[in-house]
């Protein structure tokens, strides 16, 4: 798989990025468990494959620890791979101060078995007010100092609300941004963020191109979109998209994934996997030919501005 620039970071990444939140085994969130053996086997398949970009987080349960085990089995992060993680609040107190940022990084380095991080995101900053995140001694100041100290090479911000992410990009502290569930076949809420990022030379990494599963299974099997019960309008839109894809013999998942891959302002698209075979399946979905007629029929089915997520 070809690689391309991750904004102005100097890092080169594949258009697909492996998401690892479900590898931690969180059945209360995903509805199924993942054993440590299966998680490590999945990561080994990734490390031996052609997708060179991996995304994780301090807050993804045992994900970092399981990735670290796979890295040790391969003698460290293979040359040419990019591993990104995220800082998260204290899971007990909710503290998201500068001190907590440093503690989160130390925990991640220990679990992953690394001495520095290539890319580190400020994760879900909506959990604290913007003013708190930017205050002296706050999270952003700590992140910048970690970069200055060489513990971290590059900084990003990853979250939900588009307006808040745009405020953080305007600070000039970040070189990459993750948006999730907000640039998909059915929802284009991240459009203003993509425009801002392109103007500033900031890399966009698009998470949850399947909207949490609805754009794979369809609204009858998965009634939630972006971790919440979808509106009747959204379900009807996705149902119509299913019919378009079915008429052309194309999986809805292939169209959902390639919608993100086709967007030139998106540097990479995160796809979560929990089994070794999902690596090859994802590559197949990414390369399946989709006629132009399909895109023409899908485009008017997307939600109008007034239905976009916040």
ZAKE-813174 format. One record per residue: residue in three letters; z, y, x of N, C-alpha, C in turn. Coordinates in steps of 0.001 Angstrom, whole numbers. Layout:
N
- ALA;Z;Y;X;Z;Y;X;Z;Y;X
...
// end
This chain:
310
- UNK;0;-1188;842;0;0;0;0;1235;876
- UNK;-851;2184;545;-935;3413;1334;375;4183;1269
- UNK;578;5063;2237;1730;5959;2215;1242;7394;2203
- UNK;2130;8291;1774;1800;9708;1748;3040;10528;2049
- UNK;2871;11817;2255;4006;12664;2626;5008;12828;1499
- UNK;6279;12810;1845;7343;13108;886;7645;14605;1016
- UNK;6816;15396;356;6973;16845;466;6862;17295;1905
- UNK;7768;18169;2314;7758;18702;3674;8789;18026;4574
- UNK;9312;16877;4147;10363;16206;4918;9845;15600;6216
- UNK;8573;15282;6267;8033;14559;7402;8103;13056;7214
- UNK;8776;12611;6158;8831;11191;5828;7547;10778;5114
- UNK;7137;9542;5324;5939;9014;4685;6338;7828;3811
- UNK;6000;7896;2520;6460;6877;1576;5314;6360;727
- UNK;5525;5159;201;4557;4568;-718;4699;5215;-2095
- UNK;3637;5156;-2915;3708;5732;-4264;4726;5024;-5157
- UNK;5104;3799;-4800;6142;3072;-5513;7421;3079;-4699
- UNK;8535;3251;-5394;9861;3237;-4785;10699;2204;-5537
- UNK;11444;1394;-4821;12248;347;-5444;13605;916;-5858
- UNK;13881;874;-7154;15175;1293;-7672;16145;121;-7687
- UNK;17419;392;-7375;18370;-697;-7161;19627;-621;-8014
- UNK;19659;214;-9016;20900;340;-9785;21281;-982;-10446
- UNK;20304;-1699;-11003;20611;-2946;-11702;21006;-4071;-10748
- UNK;20682;-3935;-9466;21071;-4962;-8491;22582;-5056;-8342
- UNK;23289;-4020;-8779;24741;-4020;-8651;25405;-4949;-9656
- UNK;24652;-5401;-10642;25172;-6214;-11747;26098;-5382;-12622
- UNK;25487;-4688;-13595;26229;-3892;-14565;25805;-4326;-15965
- UNK;26280;-5500;-16421;25840;-6031;-17714;26158;-5122;-18888
- UNK;27204;-4303;-18760;27539;-3391;-19847;26473;-2321;-20038
- UNK;25699;-2056;-18979;24633;-1059;-19050;23274;-1703;-19296
- UNK;23006;-2797;-18579;21676;-3396;-18623;21580;-4639;-19506
- UNK;22709;-5195;-19892;22680;-6347;-20770;22552;-7681;-20073
- UNK;22598;-7684;-18755;22522;-8940;-18003;23198;-8758;-16657
- UNK;23633;-9879;-16084;24292;-9860;-14784;23298;-10232;-13687
- UNK;23598;-9796;-12468;22774;-10122;-11298;23706;-10619;-10206
- UNK;23528;-11842;-9786;24398;-12399;-8752;24111;-11754;-7404
- UNK;25085;-11833;-6504;24896;-11292;-5160;23734;-11984;-4458
- UNK;23622;-13293;-4636;22548;-14046;-3983;21178;-13573;-4465
- UNK;21052;-13370;-5786;19775;-12914;-6328;19457;-11494;-5867
- UNK;20457;-10647;-5809;20240;-9271;-5361;19768;-9225;-3916
- UNK;20414;-9995;-3057;20036;-9995;-1637;18641;-10590;-1473
- UNK;18336;-11658;-2201;17003;-12252;-2130;15931;-11258;-2573
- UNK;16240;-10477;-3591;15298;-9452;-4064;15053;-8407;-2994
- UNK;16132;-7954;-2356;15976;-6945;-1306;15234;-7493;-97
- UNK;15444;-8748;245;14710;-9342;1361;13216;-9389;1054
- UNK;12879;-9679;-208;11472;-9662;-612;10889;-8263;-455
- UNK;11664;-7254;-810;11211;-5868;-653;11005;-5540;826
- UNK;11960;-5896;1654;11896;-5574;3079;10752;-6285;3786
- UNK;10287;-7390;3220;9168;-8122;3794;7837;-7720;3178
- UNK;7861;-6760;2251;6660;-6403;1503;6055;-5077;1905
- UNK;5207;-4546;1017;4426;-3363;1356;4942;-2071;716
- UNK;6003;-2144;-70;6622;-936;-621;7715;-509;350
- UNK;7602;698;904;8501;1080;2005;9624;2027;1611
- UNK;9787;2297;326;10725;3325;-140;11746;2646;-1051
- UNK;13037;2820;-750;14126;2201;-1502;15109;3279;-1933
- UNK;15539;3216;-3189;16458;4207;-3737;17737;3536;-4214
- UNK;18889;4070;-3815;20160;3547;-4281;21135;4704;-4471
- UNK;22411;4386;-4650;23410;5430;-4865;24802;4882;-4603
- UNK;25702;5766;-4182;27104;5405;-4026;27677;4885;-5341
- UNK;27198;5417;-6455;27742;5067;-7764;27125;3843;-8404
- UNK;26211;3172;-7725;25574;1993;-8313;26360;716;-7981
- UNK;27622;692;-8268;28425;-508;-8088;28301;-1091;-6695
- UNK;27940;-2388;-6633;27800;-3088;-5353;26393;-3001;-4779
- UNK;25559;-2144;-5330;24165;-2061;-4877;24073;-1798;-3376
- UNK;24776;-787;-2884;24697;-464;-1454;25186;-1629;-590
- UNK;26247;-2272;-1010;26789;-3382;-229;25782;-4537;-152
- UNK;25109;-4812;-1251;24125;-5889;-1278;22885;-5526;-459
- UNK;22488;-4269;-510;21382;-3816;338;21780;-3951;1807
- UNK;23000;-3560;2120;23487;-3677;3492;23436;-5102;3997
- UNK;23761;-6058;3140;23706;-7471;3543;22276;-7872;3871
- UNK;21321;-7410;3054;19915;-7714;3329;19452;-7047;4628
- UNK;19900;-5824;4860;19525;-5128;6095;20059;-5870;7318
- UNK;21271;-6349;7244;21834;-7102;8372;21030;-8377;8636
- UNK;20558;-9010;7566;19761;-10220;7728;18424;-9935;8409
- UNK;17955;-8700;8309;16693;-8305;8934;16910;-7516;10224
- UNK;18149;-7435;10672;18428;-6721;11918;18364;-5216;11784
- UNK;18592;-4715;10571;18561;-3279;10329;17388;-2893;9448
- UNK;17288;-1614;9161;16192;-1118;8328;14882;-1260;9101
- UNK;13900;-1989;8562;12639;-2172;9291;11939;-846;9581
- UNK;11212;-805;10673;10461;392;11047;9505;782;9921
- UNK;9459;2068;9642;8560;2573;8614;9145;2620;7222
- UNK;10345;2040;7025;10978;2083;5711;11810;3350;5564
- UNK;11907;3817;4337;12731;4978;3993;13756;4541;2959
- UNK;15028;4725;3282;16115;4363;2373;16859;5631;1965
- UNK;16907;5879;669;17608;7046;134;18820;6596;-659
- UNK;19917;7343;-536;21064;7107;-1396;21544;8448;-1952
- UNK;22636;8395;-2706;23104;9588;-3408;24613;9712;-3301
- UNK;25109;10945;-3334;26556;11155;-3399;26969;11203;-4860
- UNK;28149;10625;-5130;28674;10560;-6493;30125;11010;-6513
- UNK;30623;11429;-7678;32026;11830;-7783;32969;10658;-7536
- UNK;34224;10974;-7302;35244;9940;-7207;35274;9184;-8537
- UNK;35151;7857;-8531;35061;7106;-9790;36336;7122;-10623
- UNK;37459;7500;-10009;38729;7523;-10734;39069;8928;-11211
- UNK;39001;9889;-10300;39437;11256;-10623;38311;12150;-11121
- UNK;37066;11786;-10813;35943;12638;-11173;35721;13783;-10203
- UNK;36509;13848;-9134;36368;14910;-8136;34958;14898;-7546
- UNK;34323;16076;-7520;32988;16200;-6924;32959;17406;-5991
- UNK;34033;17549;-5224;34167;18645;-4273;33410;18334;-2985
- UNK;33425;19277;-2062;32837;19040;-760;33508;17894;-34
- UNK;34826;17798;-154;35541;16683;479;35075;15351;-96
- UNK;34876;15311;-1401;34420;14077;-2031;33004;13721;-1549
- UNK;32145;14726;-1360;30799;14471;-859;30862;13764;493
- UNK;31720;14257;1375;31861;13634;2695;32391;12204;2574
- UNK;33340;11999;1677;33883;10652;1489;32817;9714;931
- UNK;32002;10214;5;30938;9413;-586;29941;8980;487
- UNK;29588;9890;1373;28647;9576;2452;29239;8530;3391
- UNK;30511;8695;3744;31164;7726;4627;31171;6334;4007
- UNK;31435;6265;2708;31423;4981;2013;30036;4351;2053
- UNK;29011;5165;1803;27637;4657;1787;27216;4147;3161
- UNK;27526;4893;4192;27166;4465;5543;27819;3129;5883
- UNK;29078;2985;5493;29792;1740;5770;29163;566;5018
- UNK;28877;751;3746;28309;-339;2943;26917;-731;3423
- UNK;26119;273;3789;24740;18;4201;24644;-439;5649
- UNK;25689;-181;6417;25663;-542;7829;24791;379;8658
- UNK;24739;1654;8267;23917;2648;8970;24800;3705;9607
- UNK;24237;4434;10581;24998;5524;11192;24493;6897;10784
- UNK;23405;6925;10028;22899;8182;9477;22042;7853;8253
- UNK;21735;8881;7462;20944;8700;6252;19667;9517;6340
- UNK;18560;8893;6001;17287;9615;6039;17185;10646;4915
- UNK;17606;10244;3720;17488;11106;2541;18700;10899;1660
- UNK;19356;11995;1314;20579;11941;501;20449;12905;-665
- UNK;20691;12398;-1866;20607;13213;-3077;21994;13602;-3594
- UNK;22065;14790;-4151;23200;15246;-4948;22958;14679;-6341
- UNK;23771;13699;-6751;23478;12862;-7910;24106;13390;-9197
- UNK;23273;13568;-10215;23728;14013;-11535;24635;15240;-11436
- UNK;24129;16328;-10911;24957;17532;-10765;25414;18113;-12090
- UNK;24837;17625;-13202;25276;18090;-14521;26717;17721;-14820
- UNK;27319;16880;-13969;28708;16489;-14193;29691;17594;-13826
- UNK;29219;18624;-13151;30054;19794;-12864;29232;21052;-13112
- UNK;29882;22206;-13353;29129;23435;-13532;28353;23810;-12265
- UNK;27221;24458;-12444;26400;24888;-11305;27211;25741;-10345
- UNK;28011;26637;-10882;28802;27529;-10034;29788;26750;-9173
- UNK;30322;25667;-9707;31246;24830;-8936;30502;24097;-7820
- UNK;29325;23604;-8131;28544;22909;-7116;28146;23800;-5962
- UNK;27923;25100;-6251;27466;26043;-5232;28607;26827;-4585
- UNK;29815;26641;-5023;30957;27432;-4528;31292;27080;-3077
- UNK;31953;28003;-2350;32439;27679;-1001;33331;26442;-1042
- UNK;33104;25518;-127;33844;24269;-127;33335;23263;-1141
- UNK;32249;23601;-1824;31710;22736;-2869;30722;21706;-2345
- UNK;30116;21005;-3271;29252;19881;-2940;28035;20300;-2121
- UNK;27354;21365;-2531;26123;21754;-1833;26422;22235;-423
- UNK;27478;22992;-249;27848;23439;1091;28117;22235;1998
- UNK;28813;21241;1484;29106;20044;2274;27827;19289;2617
- UNK;26915;19191;1673;25650;18513;1927;24865;19203;3041
- UNK;24792;20514;2974;24064;21275;3992;24704;21091;5368
- UNK;26015;21092;5423;26700;20895;6711;26445;19499;7262
- UNK;26406;18497;6400;26102;17137;6842;24701;17070;7441
- UNK;23773;17821;6878;22421;17875;7444;22436;18576;8797
- UNK;23171;19663;8885;23272;20388;10153;23908;19529;11247
- UNK;24835;18668;10844;25528;17795;11799;24710;16582;12195
- UNK;23583;16350;11527;22731;15214;11850;23125;13910;11183
- UNK;24140;13955;10324;24535;12749;9585;23468;12412;8544
- UNK;22840;13452;8027;21797;13332;7012;20567;14076;7511
- UNK;19411;13488;7329;18184;14151;7762;17637;15118;6709
- UNK;17607;14664;5449;16986;15460;4392;17819;15383;3122
- UNK;17778;16464;2337;18580;16558;1122;17703;16640;-120
- UNK;18183;15993;-1180;17530;16090;-2471;18560;16251;-3569
- UNK;18083;16489;-4770;18947;16562;-5943;18331;15664;-7009
- UNK;19165;14907;-7714;18684;13941;-8700;19492;14069;-9973
- UNK;18832;14310;-11093;19594;14469;-12326;18721;14449;-13560
- UNK;19328;14874;-14670;18650;14857;-15945;18153;16218;-16411
- UNK;19061;17142;-16791;18632;18415;-17379;17675;19194;-16475
- UNK;16508;19479;-16987;15460;20108;-16181;15836;21529;-15758
- UNK;16448;22283;-16665;16832;23651;-16323;17799;23698;-15155
- UNK;18757;22789;-15134;19733;22750;-14052;19071;22346;-12737
- UNK;18206;21353;-12762;17511;20955;-11545;16679;22108;-10986
- UNK;16062;22873;-11841;15272;24028;-11377;16165;25068;-10702
- UNK;17376;25249;-11209;18308;26182;-10572;18669;25714;-9166
- UNK;18886;24400;-9025;19228;23882;-7695;18041;23988;-6739
- UNK;16826;23753;-7212;15668;23899;-6340;15528;25340;-5861
- UNK;15886;26279;-6713;15760;27703;-6363;16724;28128;-5259
- UNK;17737;27321;-4966;18680;27674;-3904;18074;27513;-2521
- UNK;17021;26735;-2401;16399;26486;-1107;17075;25414;-276
- UNK;18096;24757;-831;18848;23759;-65;18193;22383;-66
- UNK;17260;22151;-998;16784;20789;-1216;15297;20633;-917
- UNK;14956;19442;-429;13576;19134;-58;12934;18108;-987
- UNK;13728;17519;-1875;13213;16505;-2803;14021;16561;-4087
- UNK;13423;16089;-5166;14107;16056;-6454;13700;14789;-7198
- UNK;14687;14144;-7829;14407;13024;-8732;14622;13498;-10166
- UNK;13620;13292;-10989;13754;13479;-12429;13597;12114;-13077
- UNK;14339;11847;-14145;14245;10533;-14773;14013;10647;-16272
- UNK;13165;9771;-16786;12866;9682;-18224;12136;10892;-18789
- UNK;11834;11865;-17963;11309;13131;-18468;9875;13442;-18027
- UNK;9223;12441;-17424;7782;12561;-17192;7188;11170;-17381
- UNK;6909;10869;-18641;6426;9549;-19023;5254;9685;-19987
- UNK;4709;8556;-20386;3631;8563;-21378;4007;9363;-22616
- UNK;5287;9279;-23006;5689;9853;-24288;6424;11184;-24169
- UNK;6975;11509;-23008;7775;12727;-22863;7392;13456;-21574
- UNK;7157;14764;-21672;6724;15556;-20512;7710;16680;-20200
- UNK;8978;16465;-20499;9989;17509;-20316;10036;18067;-18908
- UNK;9664;17260;-17912;9782;17675;-16513;8626;18549;-16053
- UNK;7700;18866;-16926;6542;19662;-16517;6928;20953;-15775
- UNK;7886;21756;-16284;8255;22975;-15542;8849;22671;-14164
- UNK;9577;21554;-14054;10160;21157;-12771;9064;20778;-11785
- UNK;8071;20026;-12246;6964;19650;-11379;6223;20885;-10876
- UNK;6065;21866;-11758;5386;23097;-11352;6194;23847;-10299
- UNK;7500;23963;-10515;8368;24636;-9534;8324;23921;-8188
- UNK;8455;22614;-8233;8498;21835;-6993;7196;21966;-6213
- UNK;6077;21922;-6912;4787;22054;-6241;4670;23409;-5560
- UNK;5139;24456;-6232;5070;25804;-5669;5943;25936;-4423
- UNK;7072;25219;-4394;8017;25331;-3277;7799;24267;-2194
- UNK;6859;23361;-2395;6635;22303;-1424;7713;21247;-1436
- UNK;8364;21071;-2577;9451;20094;-2728;8888;18809;-3322
- UNK;9282;17678;-2753;8784;16385;-3226;9423;16014;-4555
- UNK;8618;15503;-5475;9117;14991;-6746;9052;13473;-6728
- UNK;10179;12844;-7029;10248;11399;-7187;10577;11150;-8656
- UNK;9732;10376;-9320;9857;10195;-10766;10555;8887;-11091
- UNK;11721;8987;-11711;12487;7804;-12078;12301;7440;-13540
- UNK;12536;6187;-13855;12487;5662;-15226;11155;5937;-15918
- UNK;10035;5523;-15311;8735;5732;-15962;8586;4937;-17251
- UNK;9470;3932;-17440;9444;3122;-18654;10421;3632;-19716
- UNK;11099;4753;-19437;12012;5328;-20415;13195;4443;-20752
- UNK;13595;3581;-19814;14706;2680;-20067;14287;1370;-20708
- UNK;12985;1100;-20753;12496;-176;-21265;11601;-96;-22477
- UNK;11660;1010;-23234;10838;1111;-24434;9356;1035;-24102
- UNK;8953;1610;-22949;7541;1625;-22586;7116;345;-21871
- UNK;7969;-655;-21912;7617;-2008;-21488;7636;-2928;-22694
- UNK;8768;-2927;-23403;8981;-3872;-24502;8500;-3356;-25847
- UNK;8346;-2033;-25960;8002;-1456;-27245;9244;-1106;-28047
- UNK;9113;-238;-29034;10270;270;-29782;10936;-750;-30693
- UNK;10254;-1822;-31020;10867;-2816;-31897;11859;-3686;-31140
- UNK;11587;-3922;-29855;12526;-4681;-29023;13535;-3785;-28330
- UNK;13132;-2586;-27965;14023;-1648;-27281;14000;-317;-28036
- UNK;14942;-100;-28944;14938;1120;-29763;15479;2356;-29052
- UNK;15984;2161;-27828;16520;3311;-27089;15481;3873;-26133
- UNK;15510;5205;-25966;14696;5876;-24965;15626;6793;-24192
- UNK;15587;6694;-22859;16450;7527;-22007;17924;7334;-22349
- UNK;18317;6073;-22553;19713;5679;-22748;20307;6158;-24066
- UNK;19473;6581;-24974;19963;7022;-26287;19031;6490;-27367
- UNK;19532;6392;-28585;18694;5924;-29681;17527;6879;-29878
- UNK;16328;6341;-29856;15135;7181;-29954;14935;7667;-31384
- UNK;14282;8808;-31515;13953;9345;-32832;12861;8499;-33480
- UNK;12742;8627;-34781;11677;7915;-35495;10311;8323;-34954
- UNK;10171;9618;-34623;8892;10104;-34102;8535;9440;-32777
- UNK;9537;9305;-31897;9282;8678;-30596;8891;7222;-30774
- UNK;9598;6533;-31637;9271;5119;-31861;7853;4956;-32412
- UNK;7476;5834;-33309;6127;5747;-33874;5071;6059;-32819
- UNK;5354;7010;-31955;4402;7356;-30893;4193;6169;-29948
- UNK;5299;5546;-29551;5195;4416;-28630;4534;3225;-29309
- UNK;4818;3037;-30582;4172;1948;-31332;2642;2152;-31347
- UNK;2219;3389;-31529;783;3688;-31509;197;3463;-30117
- UNK;964;3797;-29081;513;3550;-27707;362;2060;-27443
- UNK;1296;1275;-27960;1198;-178;-27845;-115;-688;-28429
- UNK;-487;-166;-29581;-1705;-616;-30245;-2938;-254;-29427
- UNK;-2953;924;-28845;-4087;1329;-27994;-4221;368;-26823
- UNK;-3100;95;-26160;-3135;-792;-24998;-3503;-2213;-25399
- UNK;-2962;-2671;-26514;-3261;-4031;-26986;-4747;-4195;-27275
- UNK;-5341;-3161;-27837;-6767;-3230;-28173;-7646;-3367;-26938
- UNK;-7137;-2937;-25795;-7904;-3017;-24543;-7378;-4110;-23618
- UNK;-6446;-4924;-24120;-5921;-6012;-23308;-5118;-5557;-22113
- UNK;-4418;-4442;-22254;-3658;-3859;-21150;-2174;-3824;-21510
- UNK;-1281;-4264;-20631;149;-4139;-20925;554;-2664;-21027
- UNK;1384;-2357;-22000;1900;-993;-22124;2579;-569;-20826
- UNK;3263;-1496;-20157;3957;-1180;-18910;2997;-693;-17831
- UNK;1796;-1262;-17775;821;-834;-16773;414;614;-17008
- UNK;177;972;-18262;-186;2354;-18575;973;3301;-18275
- UNK;2199;2881;-18617;3366;3733;-18365;3558;3974;-16876
- UNK;3417;2924;-16078;3592;3080;-14637;2464;3906;-14034
- UNK;1249;3608;-14399;124;4326;-13810;33;5765;-14281
- UNK;597;6076;-15443;658;7480;-15850;1371;8307;-14787
- UNK;2481;7788;-14280;3227;8483;-13233;2473;8458;-11908
- UNK;1888;7324;-11566;1183;7200;-10292;-48;8098;-10224
- UNK;-636;8424;-11371;-1840;9269;-11403;-1543;10746;-11173
- UNK;-290;11143;-11339;66;12562;-11263;183;12997;-9789
- UNK;-680;13882;-9312;-670;14250;-7887;586;15000;-7440
- UNK;1327;15589;-8384;2543;16312;-7999;3735;15377;-7808
- UNK;3565;14092;-8107;4635;13109;-7939;4383;12323;-6656
- UNK;5341;12391;-5731;5190;11715;-4444;5417;10214;-4556
- UNK;6347;9798;-5406;6648;8379;-5559;7313;8154;-6914
- UNK;7176;6942;-7422;7715;6571;-8727;8698;5418;-8559
- UNK;9913;5588;-9082;10959;4578;-8929;10847;3530;-10036
- UNK;10802;2264;-9617;10793;1150;-10551;11925;212;-10169
- UNK;12850;-20;-11075;13960;-915;-10812;13541;-2371;-10911
- UNK;14024;-3199;-9987;13733;-4629;-10034;15012;-5406;-9746
- UNK;15071;-6637;-10261;16273;-7461;-10039;15945;-8897;-9656
- UNK;14661;-9212;-9472;14273;-10553;-9021;13175;-10410;-7978
- UNK;13080;-11348;-7038;12036;-11259;-6010;10617;-11191;-6579
- UNK;10356;-11941;-7636;8995;-11976;-8174;8565;-10650;-8802
- UNK;9537;-9815;-9140;9203;-8517;-9746;8480;-7591;-8769
- UNK;8601;-7836;-7484;7883;-7005;-6509;6382;-7161;-6718
- UNK;5911;-8402;-6719;4480;-8660;-6915;4027;-8234;-8307
- UNK;4858;-8447;-9314;4493;-8053;-10673;4313;-6549;-10797
- UNK;5174;-5798;-10116;5067;-4340;-10160;3794;-3878;-9468
- UNK;3471;-4474;-8333;2226;-4130;-7644;1013;-4438;-8513
- UNK;1093;-5524;-9272;-10;-5880;-10167;-165;-4845;-11278
- UNK;946;-4430;-11868;880;-3402;-12911;300;-2097;-12369
- UNK;622;-1800;-11115;166;-549;-10513;-1326;-547;-10201
- UNK;-1902;-1735;-10055;-3305;-1814;-9634;-4255;-2279;-10735
- UNK;-3721;-2613;-11896;-4560;-3092;-12995;-5541;-1999;-13436
- UNK;-6845;-2289;-13499;-7805;-1268;-13932;-7563;-843;-15386
- UNK;-7547;461;-15609;-7369;1001;-16956;-8535;1954;-17238
- UNK;-9334;1668;-18251;-10500;2511;-18544;-10107;3939;-18933
- UNK;-10979;4857;-18646;-10736;6255;-18999;-10516;6450;-20484
- UNK;-11163;5623;-21301;-11011;5731;-22757;-9559;5534;-23181
- UNK;-8847;4656;-22482;-7445;4416;-22816;-6629;5671;-22595
- UNK;-6835;6330;-21459;-6085;7564;-21177;-6414;8645;-22209
- UNK;-7664;8702;-22608;-8080;9696;-23600;-7391;9455;-24941
- UNK;-7177;8201;-25292;-6539;7877;-26569;-5013;8007;-26498
- UNK;-4447;7801;-25314;-2995;7893;-25178;-2506;9338;-25126
- UNK;-3269;10200;-24508;-2799;11570;-24266;-2351;12302;-25534
- UNK;-3116;12299;-26615;-2666;13032;-27812;-1461;12402;-28507
- UNK;-1048;11210;-28097;109;10563;-28702;1430;11012;-28076
- UNK;1377;11738;-26965;2602;12210;-26304;3326;13224;-27188
- UNK;4623;13313;-27001;5445;14228;-27819;5091;15682;-27538
- UNK;5077;16520;-28555;4866;17953;-28337;6103;18575;-27703
- UNK;5968;19795;-27237;7038;20482;-26520;8354;20473;-27270
- UNK;8299;20694;-28572;9533;20803;-29361;10308;19487;-29438
- UNK;9685;18373;-29067;10374;17078;-29085;10830;16622;-27702
- UNK;10598;17445;-26683;10964;17049;-25317;12477;16941;-25178
- UNK;12900;16104;-24224;14323;15998;-23901;14802;17285;-23259
- UNK;16154;17482;-23236;16665;18693;-22616;16612;18562;-21104
// end
